[in-house]
Amino acid sequence: WFADVARASVMLAIGDTAKALDALERNAAATGPMWIDYIPTADQAFDIVRRSPRFAALVRQAGLDERVITAPRGTESRK
């Protein structure tokens, strides 16, 4: 399960949002919201997926405030 979190982190870093979200979804399916313990949702790495409906669904599943977590942070230009 940790491999998916690590994979998501790498995919976010290189800008592959689809693979990053795939990995986070696999992790969430296996462990629930454990991914938030390893990649803080305030991390700039998430800026490129904050507006993604898939990311919003993961945030909701984790029981976090979707409006706060998915709000643009001003660094989305890393795409």
C-alpha positions in Angstrom: 0.0 0.0 0.0 2.8 2.4 0.7 4.1 1.8 -2.8 1.0 3.5 -4.2 1.6 6.6 -2.0 5.2 6.7 -3.1 4.2 6.3 -6.8 1.6 9.1 -6.4 4.2 11.4 -5.0 6.6 10.7 -7.9 3.8 11.0 -10.5 2.7 14.4 -9.0 6.3 15.6 -9.1 6.7 14.8 -12.8 3.2 16.1 -13.6 1.5 12.8 -14.5 -1.8 13.6 -12.8 -3.7 10.6 -14.1 -1.2 8.1 -12.8 -0.9 10.0 -9.5 -4.7 9.8 -9.0 -4.8 6.2 -10.0 -2.2 5.4 -7.3 -4.1 7.4 -4.7 -7.3 5.8 -5.6 -5.7 2.3 -5.3 -4.3 3.3 -1.9 -7.6 4.7 -0.7 -9.4 1.5 -1.8 -6.9 -0.6 0.1 -6.3 1.5 3.3 -9.0 4.2 3.4 -7.6 7.7 3.8 -4.2 6.6 5.0 -2.6 8.5 2.0 -3.2 11.8 3.8 -0.8 10.7 6.6 2.1 10.5 4.1 1.5 13.4 1.7 -0.1 16.3 3.5 -2.9 17.8 1.5 -1.4 21.3 1.9 1.6 20.1 0.0 2.3 22.0 -3.2 2.5 18.7 -5.0 -1.3 18.6 -5.0 -1.7 21.9 -6.7 -1.8 20.3 -10.2 -4.8 18.2 -9.1 -6.7 20.4 -6.8 -9.4 21.1 -9.4 -9.7 17.5 -10.4 -13.1 15.8 -9.6 -11.1 12.6 -8.9 -9.0 14.4 -6.3 -12.2 16.0 -4.8 -13.7 12.5 -4.4 -10.6 11.3 -2.6 -10.7 14.3 -0.3 -14.4 13.6 0.5 -13.7 9.9 1.1 -11.0 11.0 3.6 -13.6 13.1 5.4 -11.7 16.4 4.7 -13.2 19.8 3.9 -13.3 19.6 0.1 -13.7 23.4 -0.3 -10.5 24.1 1.6 -8.4 21.3 0.2 -9.4 21.7 -3.5 -9.1 25.5 -3.4 -6.4 26.9 -5.8 -3.2 27.8 -4.0 -1.6 29.9 -6.7 1.1 27.4 -7.8 -0.9 25.4 -10.4 1.4 26.6 -13.2 3.7 23.7 -12.5 1.7 21.7 -15.1 
